[in-house]
Structures are given as structure tokens and as C-alpha cells.
Amino acid sequence: MSTTDTVLRLDAAEPAADRPPFAWRGVLAVSFGFAAVLGIAAARFNFFGDELYFLAAGRRLALAYPDQGPLAPFVAHLCDLVAPGSVLALRIPALALTAAAAILAAATAREVGAGSRYQILAAAAYAVSPLAFDQLQLITLTFDIPLQALIIFLLIRWVRTRQDWLLIAAGVTAALAFQAKWMVPGVWALLGLGVLVAGPREMLRRPALYAGTLILAVAMIPGIVWQVQHGWVESQMTAIIAQEQYAANTGPLVCALEIATQCGLLGGLLSILGLWGLVRQEALRPYRFAMVAGLGLLAVVLVENGRSYYIAGFWPALLGAGAYVLGTVEAQRRVRGLVTGLAVASAVMFTVAMIVLPVPKGWIAKPITDQMQYWQRESMSGPDGYATFTAAVRDAVAALPESERRDAAVVAASYVQASALEEFGRDYHLPPMYSPNRGFGYFGPPPDSARTIVYLAVDGVGDKDFLSQFASTTLVQRIDDPNGLPGLERLVTVYVCREPLHPWAQVWPGLMTLTFPTGI
């Protein structure tokens, strides 16, 4: 067979126009029902570090930030205006977007031909997965996953309907997704590569696709300008993330296992069925471009040692394909009982976990010794120690003579500490907060008028460099709970530093670091 014949076959393999009705009631009930269950845990976990940072960044609204776009800080700021200090209010958008990702799994299942029962099953598979638990907090992946899933859904729907407005809508969605996470141009390019490899290549001939691409390109301009002005910080962050992954003993093999674990029981089965169907079933052939793009992104994530959830935007589409395969006669006969059991078990396990979590601190038996233990502890019990070190800084500020207190500033070694001090110190009228760490460092240094600094250090991580900038330093208080989180409840010291030796604008760039200081 010639190459031309192959191309014609791929473009000609268009799905049928008729589709089952969308099971709105069941899908919405499952998606928002389990989002409400997730809300049980969301109301009890303390603020996570990135959430506090987004609150701080939202008070300094900008068109771009060092390691993400403005979407998450903007939404966090809106939530804070509506309900200041409420952790649940901050997480309501996250819960709603988790439900939206589950709805997109069901909508994709319907789009490829799955019946009502299997649409609901696809939504349930996402809603009760470990990945859904990761979306409990308001962070970039909260927006990234559903927005990427929406892009893929719009392209899949275009394959069936050939309505070109869907391509423009996909470009608008990608433009919005870029404001949350800067990896979306790569995802867009991989989707284009997937269409080139697997078809339908007619998509590449539609002007609407390039109009959507232009919309994305224009939306990228503020972020690119910011990166150019600041030496492409994002490229440095990629290397930092890889280092953190290796520090947590998460190489490519562990990352792949994490991806599999995030699927859960029911989602894992549907994922396997979805991959099998995309490879073997004729009815799913027109949608293979998404599989090609997803596998390409998976390869990049594994090679670059990225986060396991970077691939998650493709998962709702895979669940939809798996739900369709399950709806075939052959699949029903083989796995109907297994699927029912997995669905019930997944729902029960998810509900019990949301009721039990977070695990009480009293259950903690041993100190944290590596990055993996840090992440596990934080995921199971949530972060803590904010009130303790905020009170210590408050006491240090209160003890300053009035003449010093007027022009004093507070500097924290980590961006999480600085963000927490700003959030939990609202009622204490603390001096302005600064930190040379990650995005907080780009908010700027203290003014030169700040001759007295209360410094919250992470022991052994940059503290000597910072303290060497002063004529006088005094240790005020140490916080060192043996079973606490390093950098929050352990290995933390409060200093009062006086008489800087050089102007802040001169020394600040040398103090700035993108590495998160935990002290371990």
C-alpha cells in the first residue's frame, strides 16, 4: 500500500455523527458528589505552602511570575477578598475544577460513543482517584488538568463534527491554560504532532487551527517578556524540579509507578482498556492523535524527571476511551463483575480516606530524613508550624525598641515561611515581608531604610550567607520539634540582624535562590 493510500485511509476514518445522549444528571451527581466528599478533607487540611504563596502573589498582582502565570494568584486573591483567611473558601475553585475534570472524562466518553452508564463510570473513575485527592489544594495543577482535558475534548469533538469554532475554542482554552502553567505550548505542539502522525490530517489544513494557535501565541507574550527580562527563570526551574525529584528518590521508574498509582483501581482498569482500544479498535482510530501526543508527553516527563501529574491532562480522554471499550459486548462479558466491584471499592476507599485525613500528628513516630518522607508527611498530615514561627517573629518584633521597629522588616529563608508570616501575621501588624527564595525573591528586596531585620532562618541553608551581611546578629529563638516538618517546625531559628553592610539592591541578587530550603 502506498503512503498516499495510508493518508487517505486515516483521513477517511471519520466517526459516525450520532452519539448517545449525555447523562447529565448521573454525571453531575457523581462529579460534584465526590467533590463534596473531597471537601470534607479540604476543610481540615491546613494551608499548603504554594497556596500561601499564591495568596501573597495575589496581593502583588502581575502579568507574569517566575514559575507560573497569573491565573492561580488571581483566583486566590479573589477568594481571599470574599473570605479572608478561609482555607475552605480558597479551595472551592479547586473542588469545582476537580468535578469539571470528571465531567470532561464523561463528555469524552460520550463523544467517542459510550452510553450513559459508561459516561457515569468514566466520571466516577476520575472523581474517586488518588489524582483527585492531589487537586484538593489550589495550585497550578488545579487549573492545568481540566484546561488541558478541555483542549483535548474540543479537538476530539472537532474530529466528529468538523465544526471549526471548536479549534478556535481550543486555542482560547490553551491561552487560558498558559496563564496557569507554561507547559501548555509543548502540549499544543505535541497534539499537532499527534495529528500529523495519526490523523486526521485535515485538521492541519483548517485556518481555524492557526487562528487558535495565534490566540495562544499572543497570550504568551507577557510571560515571554517577563522571562526575557529576568533571564529565563523557568528554564532554571525545570532543572530545580528535576533535582528535587532525584532528592526524593523519584527517577523515571518511580515516576511511572506514581502515574499508575494516581489512576486508582477503577481508573487503572479503564486506562488499560482505553490504551488497548485506541491501538486495536477501528472506532477509536480517529482519536489516536491524543494517544500519540500523550505518549510523547510521557516520554518527555520521564526523560526530564518531571512531576508525575504533568501527564494528567490527557487522562480524562483516556478514561473516556476506556469507558467506550468497556461498553462493547465483548468487554461487558469479561469484566462487568470486576468493574462493579472496583467501582464500589474505589468509592468506599475514597470516602473513608477523606473522612480520616489528615492523619493526626500524634501518629507521627520518627523524624523526617529525606525529601520523599517530607512530601509523604505533608500529604498525609498537612503542613504545620505556621502559628509557632509566626508567634516567634511577632515576639522578636515586639521586643525591638520603638526607634528600630518603625523601619524594621522581616525576611524569611523560604517563600513558604514568608507567605505564612504574611497570612498568619495579619492581626499582629508585622513589618513588611521579604524572602530571597523562588518567586518571593522577585517581589524585591527590603528598602535601604530597613536597618533592622528580623530573620527567620532554615538552619544550615543560606543562613550564614544572609547573616554575614550585617554588622550585628542576635539569635532570639530556636524552633526544633524533632518530629516536625523541617523548615516549618524543625531546624528554624529567629535572628535579629542590625546594620546591613551593603545596600539591599546590591546584595539581594546574590542571596536569591530557586531551591526550596528544607534543611534536609
C-alpha positions as CSV (number, residue, x, y, z in Angstrom):
1,M,0.0,0.0,0.0
2,S,1.4,3.4,-0.9
3,T,1.9,6.3,1.6
4,T,-0.8,8.3,-0.1
5,D,-3.3,5.5,0.3
6,T,-2.4,5.3,4.0
7,V,-3.0,9.1,4.4
8,L,-6.3,8.8,2.7
9,R,-7.4,6.0,4.9
10,L,-6.5,7.9,8.1
11,D,-8.4,11.0,7.0
12,A,-11.4,9.0,5.8
13,A,-11.8,7.1,9.0
14,E,-14.3,9.5,10.5
15,P,-16.6,8.6,13.4
16,A,-20.3,8.4,12.9
17,A,-22.3,11.6,13.7
18,D,-24.8,10.0,16.0
19,R,-23.9,9.8,19.7
20,P,-25.8,8.7,22.8
21,P,-27.4,11.4,24.9
22,F,-25.2,12.9,27.6
23,A,-26.1,11.5,31.0
24,W,-26.2,14.9,32.7
25,R,-27.9,14.0,35.9
26,G,-25.8,11.0,36.7
27,V,-22.5,12.6,35.7
28,L,-23.1,15.8,37.6
29,A,-24.3,13.8,40.7
30,V,-21.1,11.7,40.7
31,S,-18.7,14.5,39.8
32,F,-19.9,17.1,42.3
33,G,-20.9,14.4,44.9
34,F,-17.4,13.1,45.2
35,A,-16.1,16.7,45.0
36,A,-18.2,17.4,48.1
37,V,-16.7,14.3,49.8
38,L,-13.2,15.7,48.9
39,G,-14.3,18.9,50.5
40,I,-14.5,17.1,53.9
41,A,-10.7,16.7,53.9
42,A,-10.2,20.1,52.1
43,A,-11.8,21.8,55.1
44,R,-9.5,20.2,57.6
45,F,-6.0,20.4,55.9
46,N,-4.0,23.5,56.8
47,F,-2.9,25.8,54.0
48,F,-0.2,24.2,51.8
49,G,2.9,26.2,51.0
50,D,2.0,27.0,47.4
51,E,-1.4,28.1,48.4
52,L,0.1,30.7,50.8
53,Y,2.5,31.8,48.1
54,F,-0.4,32.3,45.7
55,L,-2.2,34.4,48.3
56,A,0.9,36.5,48.7
57,A,1.4,36.8,44.9
58,G,-2.3,37.7,44.5
59,R,-1.6,40.7,46.7
60,R,1.1,41.7,44.2
61,L,-0.9,41.0,41.0
62,A,1.2,41.0,37.9
63,L,1.0,39.7,34.3
64,A,3.6,37.1,35.0
65,Y,5.6,35.4,37.8
66,P,8.9,33.5,37.8
67,D,7.4,30.0,37.8
68,Q,3.8,30.3,36.6
69,G,1.3,32.7,35.1
70,P,-1.1,35.0,36.9
71,L,-4.2,32.7,37.0
72,A,-3.7,30.9,40.3
73,P,-2.6,34.1,42.2
74,F,-5.6,36.0,40.7
75,V,-8.1,33.3,41.8
76,A,-6.5,33.0,45.2
77,H,-6.8,36.8,45.6
78,L,-10.5,36.8,44.7
79,C,-11.1,34.0,47.2
80,D,-9.2,36.0,49.9
81,L,-11.3,39.1,49.2
82,V,-14.5,37.2,49.6
83,A,-13.5,35.2,52.7
84,P,-10.2,36.4,54.2
85,G,-8.2,33.6,55.9
86,S,-10.7,30.8,55.0
87,V,-8.9,27.7,53.8
88,L,-12.2,26.1,52.5
89,A,-13.2,29.2,50.6
90,L,-9.7,29.2,48.9
91,R,-10.3,25.5,47.9
92,I,-13.8,25.8,46.5
93,P,-12.5,26.6,43.0
94,A,-10.2,23.6,43.3
95,L,-13.1,21.3,44.2
96,A,-15.2,22.7,41.3
97,L,-12.4,22.2,38.8
98,T,-11.9,18.6,40.0
99,A,-15.5,18.0,39.3
100,A,-15.1,19.6,35.9
101,A,-12.3,17.2,35.0
102,A,-14.5,14.3,35.9
103,I,-17.3,15.8,33.8
104,L,-14.8,16.1,30.9
105,A,-14.0,12.4,31.2
106,A,-17.7,11.6,30.9
107,A,-18.1,14.0,28.0
108,T,-15.2,12.5,26.2
109,A,-16.7,9.0,26.7
110,R,-19.9,10.2,25.2
111,E,-18.1,11.9,22.3
112,V,-16.4,8.6,21.3
113,G,-19.6,6.7,21.6
114,A,-20.1,5.4,25.1
115,G,-23.6,5.0,26.6
116,S,-25.0,6.7,29.6
117,R,-23.8,4.1,32.1
118,Y,-20.3,4.2,30.9
119,Q,-20.2,8.0,30.8
120,I,-21.0,8.0,34.5
121,L,-18.4,5.3,35.1
122,A,-15.7,7.5,33.4
123,A,-16.7,10.4,35.7
124,A,-16.6,8.2,38.8
125,A,-13.2,6.8,37.8
126,Y,-11.7,10.3,37.8
127,A,-13.6,11.6,40.8
128,V,-12.5,8.8,43.2
129,S,-8.9,8.5,42.0
130,P,-5.8,9.4,44.1
131,L,-5.2,12.1,41.5
132,A,-8.4,13.8,42.5
133,F,-7.0,14.0,46.1
134,D,-4.0,15.8,44.7
135,Q,-6.4,18.5,43.5
136,L,-7.7,19.2,46.9
137,Q,-5.5,22.4,47.1
138,L,-5.5,25.5,45.0
139,I,-2.3,25.1,42.9
140,T,-1.3,25.2,39.3
141,L,-2.3,21.6,38.5
142,T,-5.8,22.5,39.8
143,F,-6.2,24.6,36.6
144,D,-3.8,22.7,34.4
145,I,-5.5,19.3,34.3
146,P,-9.1,20.4,33.4
147,L,-7.9,23.0,30.9
148,Q,-5.7,20.5,29.1
149,A,-8.5,18.0,29.2
150,L,-10.9,20.6,27.7
151,I,-8.4,21.3,24.9
152,I,-8.3,17.5,24.0
153,F,-12.0,17.2,24.3
154,L,-12.6,20.1,21.9
155,L,-10.2,18.5,19.4
156,I,-11.9,15.1,19.7
157,R,-15.3,16.7,19.2
158,W,-13.9,18.5,16.1
159,V,-12.9,15.1,14.7
160,R,-16.6,14.1,14.8
161,T,-18.4,17.3,13.9
162,R,-15.8,19.2,11.8
163,Q,-17.1,22.5,13.4
164,D,-14.1,24.8,13.1
165,W,-15.2,27.0,16.0
166,L,-14.0,24.2,18.2
167,L,-10.4,24.7,17.0
168,I,-10.6,28.4,18.0
169,A,-12.2,27.5,21.3
170,A,-9.3,25.1,21.9
171,G,-6.8,27.9,21.2
172,V,-8.6,30.2,23.7
173,T,-8.5,27.4,26.3
174,A,-4.8,26.9,25.7
175,A,-4.3,30.7,26.1
176,L,-6.1,30.5,29.5
177,A,-4.1,27.4,30.5
178,F,-0.9,29.2,29.7
179,Q,-1.8,31.7,32.5
180,A,-1.6,28.7,34.9
181,K,1.2,26.6,33.7
182,W,3.7,27.3,31.0
183,M,3.9,23.8,29.7
184,V,0.8,24.1,27.5
185,P,2.6,25.3,24.3
186,G,4.5,22.0,24.4
187,V,1.2,20.1,24.9
188,W,-0.3,22.1,21.9
189,A,2.7,21.2,19.8
190,L,2.5,17.5,20.8
191,L,-1.1,17.4,19.8
192,G,-0.2,18.8,16.4
193,L,2.4,16.2,16.1
194,G,-0.1,13.5,17.1
195,V,-2.5,14.7,14.3
196,L,0.4,14.7,11.8
197,V,1.3,11.1,12.7
198,A,-2.1,9.5,13.3
199,G,-4.5,11.9,11.6
200,P,-7.0,13.3,10.8
201,R,-4.6,15.5,8.9
202,E,-7.4,17.5,7.6
203,M,-7.3,19.4,10.9
204,L,-3.9,20.8,9.9
205,R,-5.4,22.3,6.8
206,R,-8.0,24.3,8.7
207,P,-7.4,28.1,9.1
208,A,-9.3,27.9,12.4
209,L,-6.5,25.8,13.9
210,Y,-3.9,28.5,13.1
211,A,-6.3,31.2,14.4
212,G,-6.4,29.3,17.7
213,T,-2.6,28.9,17.6
214,L,-2.3,32.7,17.1
215,I,-4.5,33.3,20.1
216,L,-2.2,31.1,22.2
217,A,0.9,32.9,20.9
218,V,-0.5,36.3,21.7
219,A,-1.4,35.2,25.3
220,M,2.2,34.0,25.8
221,I,3.7,37.5,25.1
222,P,3.6,38.9,28.7
223,G,5.1,35.7,30.1
224,I,7.8,35.7,27.5
225,V,8.6,39.3,28.0
226,W,8.9,38.7,31.8
227,Q,11.2,35.7,31.2
228,V,13.4,37.6,28.8
229,Q,13.7,40.5,31.4
230,H,14.7,38.0,34.1
231,G,17.0,35.6,32.4
232,W,14.5,32.8,31.6
233,V,13.9,31.7,35.2
234,E,11.5,29.0,34.0
235,S,14.4,27.1,32.4
236,Q,16.2,27.1,35.7
237,M,13.1,25.9,37.5
238,T,13.0,22.9,35.2
239,A,16.4,21.8,36.5
240,I,15.5,22.6,40.1
241,I,12.4,20.4,39.8
242,A,14.5,17.5,38.4
243,Q,16.9,17.9,41.3
244,E,14.0,17.8,43.8
245,Q,12.7,14.7,42.2
246,Y,16.0,12.9,42.4
247,A,16.4,14.1,46.0
248,A,13.1,12.4,46.7
249,N,14.4,9.2,45.1
250,T,11.9,9.6,42.2
251,G,13.7,8.7,39.0
252,P,11.8,7.7,35.8
253,L,10.8,4.3,37.1
254,V,9.3,5.7,40.3
255,C,7.6,8.5,38.3
256,A,6.0,5.9,36.1
257,L,4.8,4.0,39.1
258,E,3.4,7.2,40.6
259,I,1.4,7.8,37.4
260,A,0.0,4.3,37.6
261,T,-0.9,4.8,41.3
262,Q,-2.6,8.1,40.7
263,C,-5.1,6.2,38.4
264,G,-6.5,4.2,41.3
265,L,-8.3,0.8,40.9
266,L,-11.2,1.7,38.6
267,G,-9.2,4.4,36.7
268,G,-6.3,1.9,36.2
269,L,-8.6,-0.6,34.5
270,L,-10.3,2.0,32.3
271,S,-6.8,3.3,31.3
272,I,-5.7,-0.1,30.2
273,L,-8.8,-0.6,28.3
274,G,-8.5,2.8,26.7
275,L,-5.0,2.2,25.5
276,W,-6.0,-1.2,24.1
277,G,-9.0,0.3,22.3
278,L,-7.0,3.2,20.8
279,V,-4.5,0.7,19.4
280,R,-6.8,-2.0,18.3
281,Q,-10.4,-0.8,17.8
282,E,-11.4,0.8,14.5
283,A,-14.0,3.0,16.1
284,L,-11.3,4.8,18.2
285,R,-8.8,5.2,15.3
286,P,-9.8,8.8,14.6
287,Y,-8.7,9.8,18.1
288,R,-5.3,8.2,18.2
289,F,-3.7,11.6,17.8
290,A,-4.4,12.1,21.5
291,M,-2.7,8.9,22.4
292,V,0.4,9.8,20.3
293,A,0.6,13.2,22.0
294,G,0.1,11.8,25.5
295,L,2.8,9.2,25.0
296,G,5.1,11.9,23.7
297,L,4.5,14.0,26.8
298,L,5.0,10.9,29.0
299,A,8.4,10.4,27.4
300,V,9.4,14.0,28.0
301,V,8.3,13.8,31.6
302,L,10.2,10.6,32.2
303,V,13.4,11.9,30.5
304,E,13.3,15.3,32.2
305,N,12.3,13.7,35.5
306,G,9.3,16.0,35.8
307,R,6.3,15.7,38.2
308,S,4.1,12.7,37.7
309,Y,1.0,14.8,37.3
310,Y,2.3,16.7,34.2
311,I,0.7,14.0,32.1
312,A,-2.6,14.1,33.9
313,G,-4.4,16.4,31.4
314,F,-4.6,13.5,29.0
315,W,-6.1,11.2,31.5
316,P,-9.8,12.2,31.2
317,A,-9.7,11.4,27.5
318,L,-8.1,8.0,28.2
319,L,-10.8,7.3,30.7
320,G,-13.4,8.2,28.1
321,A,-11.9,5.8,25.6
322,G,-11.7,3.1,28.2
323,A,-15.4,3.6,29.1
324,Y,-16.3,3.2,25.5
325,V,-14.3,-0.1,25.2
326,L,-16.0,-1.3,28.3
327,G,-19.3,-0.7,26.7
328,T,-18.6,-3.2,23.9
329,V,-20.3,-6.6,24.1
330,E,-17.0,-8.4,24.4
331,A,-15.8,-6.3,27.3
332,Q,-19.1,-6.5,29.1
333,R,-18.9,-10.2,29.2
334,R,-15.4,-10.4,30.5
335,V,-15.1,-7.6,33.1
336,R,-18.6,-6.5,34.1
337,G,-18.4,-8.0,37.6
338,L,-14.8,-6.8,38.1
339,V,-15.7,-3.3,37.2
340,T,-18.7,-3.2,39.5
341,G,-16.5,-4.4,42.4
342,L,-13.7,-1.9,41.6
343,A,-16.2,0.9,41.3
344,V,-17.7,0.1,44.7
345,A,-14.3,-0.4,46.3
346,S,-12.9,2.8,44.9
347,A,-15.9,4.9,46.1
348,V,-15.7,3.4,49.6
349,M,-11.9,3.8,49.9
350,F,-12.1,7.3,48.7
351,T,-14.8,8.3,51.1
352,V,-13.1,6.7,54.1
353,A,-9.8,8.3,53.2
354,M,-11.5,11.8,53.0
355,I,-13.1,11.2,56.4
356,V,-9.9,10.0,58.0
357,L,-7.4,12.5,56.5
358,P,-5.5,14.4,57.7
359,V,-3.7,11.9,59.9
360,P,-3.2,13.3,63.4
361,K,0.3,14.5,64.3
362,G,0.2,12.1,67.3
363,W,0.6,9.2,64.9
364,I,4.0,10.5,63.8
365,A,6.7,8.2,65.1
366,K,10.0,9.3,63.6
367,P,11.9,12.3,62.3
368,I,11.9,13.1,58.6
369,T,15.3,12.3,57.0
370,D,14.7,12.8,53.2
371,Q,12.6,14.7,50.7
372,M,10.3,11.7,50.0
373,Q,9.3,11.5,53.7
374,Y,8.7,15.2,53.7
375,W,6.2,15.0,50.9
376,Q,4.5,11.9,52.3
377,R,4.1,13.5,55.7
378,E,2.8,16.8,54.2
379,S,0.3,14.9,52.1
380,M,-1.0,12.7,54.9
381,S,-1.0,15.2,57.8
382,G,-0.7,18.6,56.1
383,P,1.8,21.3,56.9
384,D,2.0,22.8,60.4
385,G,4.1,25.1,62.5
386,Y,2.9,28.4,60.9
387,A,1.4,29.7,64.1
388,T,4.5,28.8,66.1
389,F,7.1,30.6,64.0
390,T,4.7,33.5,63.3
391,A,4.4,34.0,67.1
392,A,8.2,33.8,67.4
393,V,8.6,36.5,64.8
394,R,5.9,38.6,66.5
395,D,7.7,38.4,69.8
396,A,11.0,39.4,68.2
397,V,9.5,42.4,66.6
398,A,7.6,43.4,69.7
399,A,10.9,43.3,71.7
400,L,12.6,45.8,69.4
401,P,13.0,49.4,70.6
402,E,10.3,51.7,69.1
403,S,13.0,53.6,67.1
404,E,14.1,50.3,65.4
405,R,10.6,48.9,65.0
406,R,9.4,51.8,62.8
407,D,11.7,50.9,59.9
408,A,12.2,47.2,60.6
409,A,11.5,44.5,58.0
410,V,11.0,40.7,58.2
411,V,13.0,38.3,55.9
412,A,12.3,34.6,55.7
413,A,14.6,32.0,54.3
414,S,11.9,30.2,52.3
415,Y,9.0,31.5,50.3
416,V,6.6,29.3,52.3
417,Q,7.8,30.9,55.5
418,A,7.4,34.5,54.1
419,S,3.9,33.7,52.7
420,A,2.8,32.1,56.0
421,L,4.1,35.1,58.0
422,E,2.1,37.4,55.8
423,E,-1.1,35.3,56.1
424,F,-1.0,34.4,59.8
425,G,0.6,37.6,60.9
426,R,-2.3,39.8,59.7
427,D,-3.5,40.5,63.2
428,Y,-0.1,41.2,64.6
429,H,0.7,44.2,62.3
430,L,4.1,42.8,61.5
431,P,6.6,44.7,59.3
432,P,6.6,44.1,55.5
433,M,7.7,40.5,54.4
434,Y,10.5,39.6,52.1
435,S,12.3,36.4,51.1
436,P,15.1,35.7,48.6
437,N,13.5,32.3,47.8
438,R,11.8,31.4,44.5
439,G,9.1,33.7,43.3
440,F,9.1,35.8,46.5
441,G,12.6,36.9,45.7
442,Y,11.4,38.7,42.6
443,F,8.9,40.7,44.7
444,G,12.0,42.8,45.6
445,P,14.4,43.4,48.5
446,P,13.8,45.3,51.7
447,P,14.2,49.1,51.4
448,D,17.6,50.5,52.4
449,S,15.8,52.3,55.2
450,A,15.4,48.9,56.9
451,R,18.4,48.9,59.2
452,T,17.0,46.2,61.4
453,I,15.8,42.8,60.1
454,V,14.0,40.0,61.9
455,Y,15.3,37.0,60.0
456,L,13.5,33.6,60.0
457,A,16.2,31.1,59.0
458,V,16.3,27.5,58.0
459,D,19.3,26.2,59.8
460,G,22.2,25.4,57.5
461,V,20.6,26.6,54.3
462,G,21.8,30.1,53.4
463,D,21.7,31.4,56.9
464,K,25.4,32.1,57.1
465,D,25.3,34.0,53.8
466,F,22.5,36.1,55.0
467,L,23.8,36.8,58.5
468,S,27.2,37.8,57.1
469,Q,25.5,40.9,55.5
470,F,25.2,42.6,58.9
471,A,27.4,44.2,61.5
472,S,25.5,42.6,64.3
473,T,23.2,39.5,64.6
474,T,21.5,38.1,67.7
475,L,19.9,34.7,68.0
476,V,16.4,35.2,69.6
477,Q,14.7,31.8,69.4
478,R,15.1,28.3,68.0
479,I,12.2,26.1,66.9
480,D,13.2,22.4,66.6
481,D,10.5,19.8,67.1
482,P,12.3,16.5,66.4
483,N,9.2,15.1,64.6
484,G,8.2,18.3,62.9
485,L,8.4,19.3,59.3
486,P,11.9,20.7,58.6
487,G,11.8,24.4,57.8
488,L,8.5,24.8,59.5
489,E,8.6,23.1,62.9
490,R,12.2,22.0,62.9
491,L,15.6,23.5,62.1
492,V,14.2,27.0,62.3
493,T,15.9,30.0,64.1
494,V,14.8,33.6,64.6
495,Y,17.5,36.2,64.5
496,V,17.5,40.0,64.9
497,C,20.0,41.5,62.4
498,R,21.2,45.1,62.6
499,E,23.2,47.5,60.4
500,P,23.4,46.0,56.9
501,L,26.9,46.3,55.4
502,H,25.7,47.0,51.9
503,P,22.6,48.4,50.1
504,W,19.9,45.8,49.7
505,A,19.6,46.3,45.9
506,Q,23.3,45.4,45.7
507,V,23.3,42.1,47.7
508,W,19.8,40.8,47.0
509,P,20.5,39.2,43.6
510,G,23.3,37.1,45.2
511,L,21.0,35.9,48.0
512,M,18.2,34.9,45.7
513,T,17.7,31.1,45.2
514,L,15.2,28.9,43.4
515,T,15.9,25.9,45.6
516,F,13.4,25.3,48.3
517,P,15.3,25.2,51.6
518,T,14.0,22.3,53.9
519,G,17.2,21.8,55.8
520,I,17.4,18.0,55.0
